Amino acid sequence: MTAYAATRSTHGELSWQQAGRLRRDVERNERVPNCRTSFVLPDDVTTDRLLSRLRTLVLREEALRITEISPADGGRAHYAPGVDLPVRHLGVGSAEELAEVGTRMRHHRFDRADGPLWELAVIELPDPAGRPVRQVCAVFDHLISDARSTRLLRDELLGLGTDRIGAQYGRHSDWVAEQHRQFPFDAAGVPTTAREFWLRYLDGTPPDRATVFPFCPDPDGPLSGYVHCIRRDLPDIARLRAAAGRLKSSPFLLFLAGAVSAAGLVTGDDDVTVRVNTSGRAPGYLDTQGYFAENTPVRVRHPSLGEPRHALAATKSAWLQTLPHQPTPWDYILAVSGQADAKAIASRPAQVLVNFVPWTVPRESLALSERGFNSLVGTFQLIVSVADDGTCHLECQFDPGRFDTGGVHGFLDVLSARLAHFTADV
């Protein structure tokens, strides 16, 4: 018997993230793919040990015991006292078959009225030398998970970092209740510290303000349904850290400032609002399973925004102002800015979005220079990953029907020059 077994069936409110995701599912007539983690199971982790760790994790983590989630009656989630582990054991004959299984799992539609809203498969296949290996693939409805959560789950199942001091496993339902206290659903009618900050910080500009690139002739136009991805190499992480130390900054801020400066130069604007993917987690919930991830608007102004050093100083100041308020839900910021109507929620503005992934990824996963997939993505996404060999890589994701591909390559050239400027003296 564990300390987490004394749980009971409860109903709770939806978080801002869950309510917003459900609303977009209806008003955009879509459902985003599931969150996924996939990893090789080492020989010293038996399947029984894996399942034992999974049971302990599920008993502790309320989000993994959500069996019903609905927008009805103002929104509700049902936390069950326990669930039968949704685990499958499969065998495939090749890496290609494994990829097909992973794709099917990622796009599986969970029954949100009869959960749980996740599943895990232990898949056996031959490695290139013909030896049997076990691969774990787990997927989660985005209503109950995000990228940090899947990373934490992977590490715990592998026995990585579980002995660290100060793990913050707050109860998911407590976080939702606290979120409602800080950011009431009546966003426009209840004064809060966050409301006053964002109104002052944005100063009348929309949080999702589009970046008017010359290679994006119609920022509000229809999307093609296809996303093109271009990958570029960046200075390695050691070089970025050295430059950041010299400039009293961080690798993330150097990249963010480079993106802002490039946008300022290419557009000619001295006032740019970009969107940054953040963890959205408050202290006490840093290691909790759930859908915490958020978007934070960062408004940067300077008369010489296209000049890298000025852009860095202005970006650093704008970013630091947001730090105490980054757990603010994106939809709350939209609401206090007067953009809570259906049109705003369903829109996909052509805004620059920056995602600096805070953990390393396998180098082989970053091999392709260009790729694509089917999805409705309106933002101009700049995703930075650090490989396990210390190399850094940028992937730009965009709809080629909205952004001209040649213009995108030109923008990435400008961005690369900005980063080269920052690292020139290292």
Salt bridges, closest charged atoms under 4 A:
GLU13 OE1 - HIS180 ND1 3.67
ASP25 OD1 - ARG21 NE 3.33
ASP25 OD2 - ARG112 NH1 2.70
GLU27 OE2 - ARG23 NE 3.14
GLU30 OE2 - ARG21 NH2 3.72
GLU30 OE2 - ARG28 NH1 3.67
GLU30 OE1 - ARG348 NH2 2.69
GLU61 OE2 - ARG60 NE 2.91
GLU62 OE2 - ARG171 NH2 2.82
GLU68 OE2 - ARG76 NH2 3.13
ASP73 OD2 - ARG76 NH1 3.13
GLU119 OE1 - ARG88 NE 3.33
ASP127 OD2 - ARG131 NE 3.31
ASP141 OD2 - ARG31 NH1 3.85
ASP141 OD2 - ARG112 NE 2.83
ASP146 OD1 - ARG281 NH2 3.19
ASP155 OD1 - ARG154 NH2 2.76
GLU156 OE2 - ARG60 NH1 2.89
ASP174 OD2 - ARG171 NE 3.90
GLU178 OE1 - ARG181 NH2 2.73
GLU196 OE2 - ARG195 NH1 3.07
ASP203 OD2 - ARG301 NH1 3.92
ASP233 OD1 - HIS393 ND1 3.03
ASP271 OD1 - ARG209 NH2 2.80
ASP271 OD2 - ARG299 NH2 2.53
ASP287 OD1 - ARG148 NH2 3.58
ASP287 OD1 - ARG164 NH2 2.90
ASP331 OD1 - ARG24 NH2 2.70
GLU370 OE1 - HIS228 NE2 2.67
GLU370 OE2 - HIS409 NE2 3.98
ASP389 OD2 - ARG363 NE 3.59
GLU395 OE1 - ARG231 NH2 2.35
GLU395 OE2 - ARG371 NH2 2.73
ASP413 OD1 - ARG232 NH2 3.06
ASP425 OD2 - ARG246 NH1 3.93
